[in-house]
């Protein structure tokens, strides 16, 4: 089975966008540190409703499961849950478009 691309989506609670972004900036490096995502470029984008979208590649077919079992990753996700919702891709305003576009925040290693 090939690696999977992930779209992680976080919609900040009112007044929590900056706090959420600080957590997002720590999330991807931690996933990489623990070998859960590949070294391919990762992307951050923003939906018109303010949701942050992370796009990355899992390091293998069980990487998502291992991330859910890792205490350091779980701690980040728990903190994110206190300042954001985790909507599904279909709920984003752009999802109704055949070719959705999102505002680019950054692309990086």
N, C-alpha and C positions, 0 to 999 in steps of 0.2 A: 504494500500500500504506500502510495506517495504521501509526502507531507501535505498538510492542510493549511490553507490561508485562513486566518481568523479576522473577523471584524468585531472588535469589542466596542460597545457603545455605552457612553455614560452621559446622562442628562443632569447637569448640576441643579441642585435645589436653589431656590431664590437666594441670591447674595453669596453663593458658594462657588462661583465659577473659578475664581483665582485659587482657592483652596483645593478644588478638584484638580486643576491643572498642575499644581505642585505635586500632587499624588501621582498623576499620570506620568509626569517626568521621571518618577522613581520606579514606576511599574515595569516598563519595558527593560531598563537596565537590570532589574532584579530577575526578570524572566530569563534574560540572556546569561546572567551570572550563574544561574542554576542549570544552565544547559537546556532550558525548556523551549527556547525559540532559536531559530537559525541566525546566521550572521548576515542574512540578506537585509537589504534596506527595510526600514519600517516607516510608516507614514502616519501622520496625525492630520485629521481634517475636522472641520466644524460644519454641522448642519445649520440650516437657517433657524432652527428652533433652539440653537445653543448647544446641542449635544456634541460631544467629542467622540470621534471615531478613530480607533487605533486599528491599523492594518499591519499584520505581521504573519510570519510563517512558523507554525509549531515545528519543533525539532524532530518529531516523529509521531507515529499513530497514538502513542500513549502519553504524549507530553501534556495534553490538556488535563487528563486524569491526574498525572503527577503534580501538576500545578495546583489542582484543587486539594491535594493532600499535603502540600508543602506549607509548614507553619508561617514562614516569612511572607509567602505570597498570600496566604489566607488573611494575614494581618493587614496587608495593603488593601485587599478587597473589602475587608470589614470596615476599614477606615473610609474607603470610597463610598460604601453603602450608607454611611452617616451623612454624607454631603451630596449624594446623587442617587438617581434612579438608574436602572439598567434596562432601557427600552429595547425592543426588538427592532431590527432594521426596517421592517415593514411599516412601522409607526412614524418614521421620519418623514417630514413633508416632501422630501425629494424622492421618496420611494415610489410615488405614483408616476414618475417619469420613466420612459423607456430607457433613457440613458442618464441616470441621476448624476449630478455634479455637486461637489461639496467644496467649501472654501479650504484651501490648503493651509495648514498651520506649519508643518515642516515635514521633510523627509530626511532621514538620517540612518546611520548604522546603528 
